[in-house]
Structure formats: structure tokens, C-alpha cells
């Protein structure tokens, strides 16, 4: 069977230019002073800044929290 060529219904639907791409990492892989997020979903996704090998600061609340080294976090690409 050969593929059907249907130019009217063949569409390339690339992601929106407004979408954000995130890379999934472990907390230990993020560099000190780098920003990261705890989710890759848009909306109430708060940025964090890694301040040491075990801690990060919530940018909005200005509070520091401990993170386990294997916690999954996300960085924008």
C-alpha cells in the first residue's frame, strides 16, 4: 500500500513560539546560581535559584528550602 498524498489535509503543526521548552534534570545536576523550576507546566510555575549543593531560594517568596540531590527539577532550554 502506498502513502496517500492529501495536500488539503496534510498539515505541519509546530509548537507555538510562545511555548516554553524545559529540560528535566536532577537537583544535583543544576549549577549553583542557576534558575530552575519544579514543574514543566505553564501557570503557577515559580522559579528557584540554586544557592548551594543542598538549598535553593524561591524567587517570589524569597525563602530558602532544602532539596534532595535526586529531586527532579526543570530548566528552560
DRENTORKOL-3810 file (N, C-alpha, C; in nm, 4 decimals):
REM DRENTORKOL-3810
@n.u->0.0854; n.v->-0.1176; n.w->0.0000; ca.u->0.0000; ca.v->0.0000; ca.w->0.0000; c.u->0.0904; c.v->0.1244; c.w->0.0000
@n.u->0.0609; n.v->0.2178; n.w->-0.0824; ca.u->0.1395; ca.v->0.3404; ca.w->-0.0925; c.u->0.0750; c.v->0.4503; c.w->-0.0070
@n.u->0.1564; n.v->0.5439; n.w->0.0406; ca.u->0.1002; ca.v->0.6539; ca.w->0.1202; c.u->0.0067; c.v->0.7403; c.w->0.0361
@n.u->-0.0891; n.v->0.7989; n.w->0.1015; ca.u->-0.1855; ca.v->0.8851; ca.w->0.0334; c.u->-0.1369; c.v->1.0292; c.w->0.0430
@n.u->-0.1320; n.v->1.0966; n.w->-0.0697; ca.u->-0.0938; ca.v->1.2367; ca.w->-0.0730; c.u->-0.2207; c.v->1.3206; c.w->-0.0720
@n.u->-0.2408; n.v->1.3937; n.w->0.0362; ca.u->-0.3605; ca.v->1.4752; ca.w->0.0514; c.u->-0.3188; c.v->1.6150; c.w->0.0982
@n.u->-0.2743; n.v->1.7019; n.w->0.0056; ca.u->-0.2237; ca.v->1.8341; ca.w->0.0438; c.u->-0.3228; c.v->1.9186; c.w->0.1234
@n.u->-0.4512; n.v->1.9005; n.w->0.1011; ca.u->-0.5515; ca.v->1.9793; ca.w->0.1722; c.u->-0.5518; c.v->1.9476; c.w->0.3218
@n.u->-0.5335; n.v->1.8215; n.w->0.3556; ca.u->-0.5407; ca.v->1.7803; ca.w->0.4959; c.u->-0.4046; c.v->1.7517; c.w->0.5590
@n.u->-0.2967; n.v->1.7571; n.w->0.4817; ca.u->-0.1629; ca.v->1.7374; ca.w->0.5373; c.u->-0.1160; c.v->1.8702; c.w->0.5958
@n.u->-0.1017; n.v->1.8731; n.w->0.7251; ca.u->-0.0599; ca.v->1.9972; ca.w->0.7923; c.u->0.0540; c.v->1.9676; c.w->0.8878
@n.u->0.1453; n.v->2.0607; n.w->0.8936; ca.u->0.2503; ca.v->2.0546; ca.w->0.9941; c.u->0.2096; c.v->2.1514; c.w->1.1032
@n.u->0.1960; n.v->2.1022; n.w->1.2235; ca.u->0.1505; ca.v->2.1840; ca.w->1.3352; c.u->0.2630; c.v->2.1956; c.w->1.4381
@n.u->0.3573; n.v->2.2878; n.w->1.4151; ca.u->0.4684; ca.v->2.3016; ca.w->1.5088; c.u->0.4217; c.v->2.3625; c.w->1.6410
@n.u->0.5014; n.v->2.3455; n.w->1.7468; ca.u->0.4648; ca.v->2.4079; ca.w->1.8740; c.u->0.4619; c.v->2.5598; c.w->1.8610
@n.u->0.3805; n.v->2.6211; n.w->1.9406; ca.u->0.3696; ca.v->2.7668; ca.w->1.9405; c.u->0.5036; c.v->2.8298; c.w->1.9764
@n.u->0.5291; n.v->2.9458; n.w->1.9199; ca.u->0.6531; ca.v->3.0163; ca.w->1.9547; c.u->0.6458; c.v->3.0706; c.w->2.0967
@n.u->0.5293; n.v->3.0719; n.w->2.1548; ca.u->0.5132; ca.v->3.1182; ca.w->2.2921; c.u->0.5313; c.v->3.0054; c.w->2.3932
@n.u->0.5445; n.v->2.8816; n.w->2.3470; ca.u->0.5615; ca.v->2.7703; ca.w->2.4401; c.u->0.7044; c.v->2.7698; c.w->2.4939
@n.u->0.7194; n.v->2.7164; n.w->2.6146; ca.u->0.8495; ca.v->2.7112; ca.w->2.6783; c.u->0.8988; c.v->2.5675; c.w->2.6790
@n.u->1.0257; n.v->2.5498; n.w->2.6449; ca.u->1.0851; ca.v->2.4169; ca.w->2.6457; c.u->1.1661; c.v->2.4000; c.w->2.7733
@n.u->1.1444; n.v->2.2888; n.w->2.8414; ca.u->1.2146; ca.v->2.2594; ca.w->2.9650; c.u->1.2959; c.v->2.1311; c.w->2.9509
@n.u->1.4085; n.v->2.1281; n.w->3.0190; ca.u->1.4917; ca.v->2.0089; ca.w->3.0255; c.u->1.4769; c.v->1.9501; c.w->3.1657
@n.u->1.4542; n.v->1.8191; n.w->3.1731; ca.u->1.4364; ca.v->1.7504; ca.w->3.3007; c.u->1.5738; c.v->1.7123; c.w->3.3563
@n.u->1.6009; n.v->1.7516; n.w->3.4812; ca.u->1.7283; ca.v->1.7250; ca.w->3.5466; c.u->1.7063; c.v->1.6833; c.w->3.6910
@n.u->1.8117; n.v->1.6320; n.w->3.7529; ca.u->1.8119; ca.v->1.6117; ca.w->3.8970; c.u->1.8677; c.v->1.7393; c.w->3.9595
@n.u->1.8271; n.v->1.7690; n.w->4.0825; ca.u->1.8729; ca.v->1.8898; ca.w->4.1509; c.u->2.0255; c.v->1.8966; c.w->4.1539
@n.u->2.0919; n.v->1.7838; n.w->4.1740; ca.u->2.2386; ca.v->1.7832; ca.w->4.1814; c.u->2.3041; c.v->1.8230; c.w->4.0490
@n.u->2.2323; n.v->1.8138; n.w->3.9377; ca.u->2.2870; ca.v->1.8475; ca.w->3.8062; c.u->2.2752; c.v->1.9969; c.w->3.7723
@n.u->2.1973; n.v->2.0700; n.w->3.8512; ca.u->2.1797; ca.v->2.2133; ca.w->3.8282; c.u->2.2993; c.v->2.2862; c.w->3.8889
@n.u->2.3536; n.v->2.3830; n.w->3.8166; ca.u->2.4670; ca.v->2.4603; ca.w->3.8667; c.u->2.4254; c.v->2.5600; c.w->3.9737
@n.u->2.5157; n.v->2.5869; n.w->4.0683; ca.u->2.4894; ca.v->2.6875; ca.w->4.1712; c.u->2.4681; c.v->2.8223; c.w->4.1017
@n.u->2.3701; n.v->2.8975; n.w->4.1477; ca.u->2.3252; ca.v->3.0267; ca.w->4.0941; c.u->2.2393; c.v->3.0140; c.w->3.9690
@n.u->2.2115; n.v->2.8923; n.w->3.9215; ca.u->2.1247; ca.v->2.8732; ca.w->3.8053; c.u->1.9786; c.v->2.8701; c.w->3.8481
@n.u->1.8908; n.v->2.9143; n.w->3.7580; ca.u->1.7467; ca.v->2.9076; ca.w->3.7819; c.u->1.6938; c.v->2.7714; c.w->3.7422
@n.u->1.5897; n.v->2.7264; n.w->3.8135; ca.u->1.5194; ca.v->2.6035; ca.w->3.7778; c.u->1.3755; c.v->2.6151; c.w->3.8241
@n.u->1.2926; n.v->2.5229; n.w->3.7769; ca.u->1.1512; ca.v->2.5186; ca.w->3.8116; c.u->1.1187; c.v->2.3787; c.w->3.8605
@n.u->1.0161; n.v->2.3648; n.w->3.9429; ca.u->0.9770; ca.v->2.2339; ca.w->3.9951; c.u->0.8779; c.v->2.1631; c.w->3.9043
@n.u->0.8320; n.v->2.2305; n.w->3.8003; ca.u->0.7371; ca.v->2.1717; ca.w->3.7070; c.u->0.7671; c.v->2.2238; c.w->3.5673
@n.u->0.7244; n.v->2.1509; n.w->3.4670; ca.u->0.7400; ca.v->2.1985; ca.w->3.3297; c.u->0.6065; c.v->2.2458; c.w->3.2725
@n.u->0.5078; n.v->2.2615; n.w->3.3603; ca.u->0.3749; ca.v->2.3046; ca.w->3.3177; c.u->0.3614; c.v->2.4562; c.w->3.3316
@n.u->0.2976; n.v->2.5223; n.w->3.2359; ca.u->0.2774; ca.v->2.6678; ca.w->3.2460; c.u->0.1788; c.v->2.7018; c.w->3.3574
@n.u->0.1798; n.v->2.8252; n.w->3.3968; ca.u->0.0868; ca.v->2.8698; ca.w->3.5003; c.u->0.1610; c.v->2.9122; c.w->3.6246
@n.u->0.1250; n.v->2.8539; n.w->3.7361; ca.u->0.1849; ca.v->2.8894; ca.w->3.8653; c.u->0.3196; c.v->2.8198; c.w->3.8859
@n.u->0.4055; n.v->2.8300; n.w->3.7887; ca.u->0.5362; ca.v->2.7653; ca.w->3.7941; c.u->0.6383; c.v->2.8670; c.w->3.8447
@n.u->0.6779; n.v->2.8552; n.w->3.9703; ca.u->0.7638; ca.v->2.9529; ca.w->4.0366; c.u->0.9109; c.v->2.9216; c.w->4.0108
@n.u->0.9906; n.v->3.0220; n.w->3.9748; ca.u->1.1339; ca.v->2.9984; ca.w->3.9547; c.u->1.2088; c.v->2.9894; c.w->4.0878
@n.u->1.3125; n.v->2.9057; n.w->4.0882; ca.u->1.4007; ca.v->2.8879; ca.w->4.2034; c.u->1.5436; c.v->2.9151; c.w->4.1596
@n.u->1.6283; n.v->2.9587; n.w->4.2521; ca.u->1.7710; ca.v->2.9758; ca.w->4.2246; c.u->1.8484; c.v->2.8869; c.w->4.3213
@n.u->1.9328; n.v->2.8010; n.w->4.2658; ca.u->2.0145; ca.v->2.7118; ca.w->4.3483; c.u->2.1243; c.v->2.7957; c.w->4.4143
@n.u->2.1332; n.v->2.7880; n.w->4.5483; ca.u->2.2313; ca.v->2.8686; ca.w->4.6215; c.u->2.3429; c.v->2.7844; c.w->4.6822
@n.u->2.3232; n.v->2.6533; n.w->4.6919; ca.u->2.4271; ca.v->2.5625; ca.w->4.7412; c.u->2.3951; c.v->2.4230; c.w->4.6886
@n.u->2.4751; n.v->2.3270; n.w->4.7267; ca.u->2.4519; ca.v->2.1899; ca.w->4.6787; c.u->2.3265; c.v->2.1264; c.w->4.7382
@n.u->2.2693; n.v->2.1878; n.w->4.8417; ca.u->2.1506; ca.v->2.1307; ca.w->4.9061; c.u->2.0349; c.v->2.2281; c.w->4.9202
@n.u->2.0541; n.v->2.3558; n.w->4.8816; ca.u->1.9494; ca.v->2.4550; ca.w->4.9038; c.u->1.9228; c.v->2.5401; c.w->4.7801
@n.u->1.7991; n.v->2.5913; n.w->4.7757; ca.u->1.7590; ca.v->2.6833; ca.w->4.6691; c.u->1.6640; c.v->2.7862; c.w->4.7277
@n.u->1.6596; n.v->2.9024; n.w->4.6628; ca.u->1.5737; ca.v->3.0115; ca.w->4.7071; c.u->1.4562; c.v->3.0278; c.w->4.6118
@n.u->1.3368; n.v->3.0347; n.w->4.6688; ca.u->1.2155; ca.v->3.0639; ca.w->4.5937; c.u->1.2224; c.v->3.2120; c.w->4.5570
@n.u->1.2276; n.v->3.2422; n.w->4.4290; ca.u->1.2474; ca.v->3.3792; ca.w->4.3823; c.u->1.1334; c.v->3.4717; c.w->4.4237
@n.u->1.0103; n.v->3.4243; n.w->4.4215; ca.u->0.8956; ca.v->3.5088; ca.w->4.4543; c.u->0.8807; c.v->3.5295; c.w->4.6045
@n.u->0.8903; n.v->3.4213; n.w->4.6828; ca.u->0.8685; ca.v->3.4306; ca.w->4.8271; c.u->0.9956; c.v->3.4699; c.w->4.9025
@n.u->1.1105; n.v->3.4647; n.w->4.8371; ca.u->1.2389; ca.v->3.4978; ca.w->4.8989; c.u->1.2684; c.v->3.4087; c.w->5.0204
@n.u->1.2306; n.v->3.2798; n.w->5.0098; ca.u->1.2584; ca.v->3.1836; ca.w->5.1163; c.u->1.3523; c.v->3.0759; c.w->5.0640
@n.u->1.4331; n.v->3.0214; n.w->5.1526; ca.u->1.5290; ca.v->2.9179; ca.w->5.1142; c.u->1.4810; c.v->2.7829; c.w->5.1658
@n.u->1.4927; n.v->2.6798; n.w->5.0828; ca.u->1.4468; ca.v->2.5460; ca.w->5.1178; c.u->1.5548; c.v->2.4435; c.w->5.0834
@n.u->1.5528; n.v->2.3327; n.w->5.1550; ca.u->1.6439; ca.v->2.2217; ca.w->5.1272; c.u->1.5860; c.v->2.1335; c.w->5.0180
@n.u->1.6741; n.v->2.0800; n.w->4.9337; ca.u->1.6346; ca.v->1.9875; ca.w->4.8271; c.u->1.7213; c.v->1.8629; c.w->4.8354
@n.u->1.6619; n.v->1.7477; n.w->4.8088; ca.u->1.7400; ca.v->1.6244; ca.w->4.7972; c.u->1.8109; c.v->1.6261; c.w->4.6626
@n.u->1.9270; n.v->1.5653; n.w->4.6550; ca.u->2.0071; ca.v->1.5693; ca.w->4.5318; c.u->1.9377; c.v->1.5018; c.w->4.4141
@n.u->1.8483; n.v->1.4054; n.w->4.4404; ca.u->1.7824; ca.v->1.3340; ca.w->4.3309; c.u->1.6428; c.v->1.3882; c.w->4.2979
@n.u->1.6053; n.v->1.5028; n.w->4.3539; ca.u->1.4771; ca.v->1.5664; ca.w->4.3229; c.u->1.4761; c.v->1.6087; c.w->4.1760
@n.u->1.3691; n.v->1.5763; n.w->4.1054; ca.u->1.3560; ca.v->1.6127; ca.w->3.9645; c.u->1.3132; c.v->1.7599; c.w->3.9548
@n.u->1.3894; n.v->1.8364; n.w->3.8757; ca.u->1.3600; ca.v->1.9772; ca.w->3.8513; c.u->1.3718; c.v->2.0030; c.w->3.7018
@n.u->1.3368; n.v->2.1230; n.w->3.6591; ca.u->1.3362; ca.v->2.1565; ca.w->3.5175; c.u->1.4077; c.v->2.2889; c.w->3.4945
@n.u->1.4842; n.v->2.2964; n.w->3.3852; ca.u->1.5471; ca.v->2.4204; ca.w->3.3432; c.u->1.4981; c.v->2.4543; c.w->3.2040
@n.u->1.4828; n.v->2.5853; n.w->3.1780; ca.u->1.4418; ca.v->2.6273; ca.w->3.0452; c.u->1.5600; c.v->2.6088; c.w->2.9500
@n.u->1.5263; n.v->2.5643; n.w->2.8313; ca.u->1.6300; ca.v->2.5409; ca.w->2.7290; c.u->1.6548; c.v->2.6696; c.w->2.6535
END
